[in-house]
Amino acid sequence: MDSSATALADALRERGAMPELLAPTDGAVRGMDGSDVAVDRAINTMASVVYDAVVVPGGEHSVAMLSGDGYAVHFVAEAVKHAEAVGALGAGTALVQRVSNGSARVAADGDGVTADRGVISASGTDGSLPPEFVDSFCSALGRHRAWERPTAAVSA
């Protein structure tokens, strides 16, 4: 997991949100800087409908692990299907692109921050959190749902 996840959680807390870190198992995940980051809940014990939004952070290794975990893939797909605000940073864009099945445009390399149908994404972030991502994501979160997102082709 790259540092953008903790930076985003801090930014969301500053705005009054209550972010939680979910992972394949309880305990902690290892950050790219080698530090342990506490996990709030195991993803296989939760449903995305409990949350107003979902973010897939960057980090090649982290995203590879999530992409190989059926619970995690279903969790993200379910958030897309239910028109929740969905965020993706860095390598996390690949997972969101995969499960969204064309229901929203996801940032490609060089795009900067992309906002489309309640999906906010930024590729190539190198672990940093673009300030415009936070603003766009909070705006999508404030709308509660992205009803304009077509979801018939999203399997969840």
N, C-alpha and C positions, 0 to 999 in steps of 0.2 A: 504494500500500500504506500502510495507516495504522500508527501506532506500536504498536498492539496486537500485531502480528506479532513485532516485535523484543522486546517485553516478555514475550510468551509464550515465545519461544525462550530468553530469559534465565532465566525461571522454571523451564523444563524442564531446562535445564543444571544449575541449582542442585539439582535433584532427581535428577541422574545420567543424564538422557536425552541423546541426541545428535541434536538437531533439525537439519534441513537445509532451506534455502530453495530451492525449485524455482520456475522462471519459464519463460515461453515461449522465452527465449534465455539463453545463458550471459552472464556479465559482471556487470551490476548492474541493479537496479531503482531507480526514484526513489521515495523516501518522500514522504508528504504534506507533510512539512516541508522538502522540497527536497533532502534528503541522499541520497547514493547508498548502497544497501545491497547488499553482495556476494551474488551468486547462487552456490549450491553446484553446481547441475546444471540443465541444460535439461530441462524436463518431457518433451519428446518423446524423450529418451534413457533414460527410466526407466519402470518399471511400479509401480503402487501396491503390488503384492504384496511388493515389496522392503521396504516400511515397515510398522510396526506401527500407524500412525495417520496421518491426513491432516487438516490444518486449512486452511480457506479464510479468510484474513484479510479485514478490511474495506477500505474505500476504493472509492468508486463507480467511479472510472476503472479501477482495477486489476481489479475484479470484472467490469466490462464487457469488458475485454480478455480475461480468462480465459474468460468466457462465450462469446466469439466464437472461441475456439481449441479445435478439436475434440480435440486431444491433452489439453488441460487438463480439458475436460468429461468425456472418457473416463476420465481418471485419477481424478477424484473419484467418478464413477459406479462404477468398478471397486472403489474402497475401500468404498463403500456396499454393493455386491454381495457383497464378500468378508467382510462383517460386521466390518470394522476399526473402531476408534474414529475418529469423524469429528467435527471441530470446525468451527464457523462463527461468525465475529464480524462484527457490523455488516452491511454490504452483502453479505458473503460468505454470509449466510443465504439469499439469493435463489438462488444457484447450488446450494447443498446441497438446498434445497427442490425445485428443478427436477429434479435427478438422482435424488433419493431416491424420487420417485414414490409418496409416501404411506407409505413403509416405516418412517418415524419422524416424530415431531412436531418441527418446527423453530420456533424462537422467532419470534414476530411482534412488532411494535412494542409496547412497554410490558410485555412478558412477563418481562423480566430474563433470568436464565440458565435455560435449559430443558434438561433431560437426559431423553432418551427413547431406549431401545433402542440405547445406545452412541453416539448423536448428541448432542453437547453444543453448544448454540448460545446466542448472546446478540445480540439486535438493538439498534439504536440506541445503540451503545457510544461513538460520537463519538471513536473512536481510543483509548479507554481500555480497560484490561483488567480486568474484574471479578474480584476475588480468588476468588470462588466458582466462576468458570469454570475457573480453574487446578485447583482441588481436584476438581471434577467430571470434568474432562478426564483428569486423572491417575488417577482411580478407574477410568474407562472404559478407559484405556490398560492399567492393571494387570490387567484382566480378559482382556486379549488379543483377544478376539472377543466380539461381541454376537450370540450364536447365536439369541436370541429375535427378532431383526429379520427380518421377512419380506422376501425378496429376489427372489422369482419375477418380479415385475413391473418390476424394475430392469434396464434395458438396459445391459449392459457386456460 
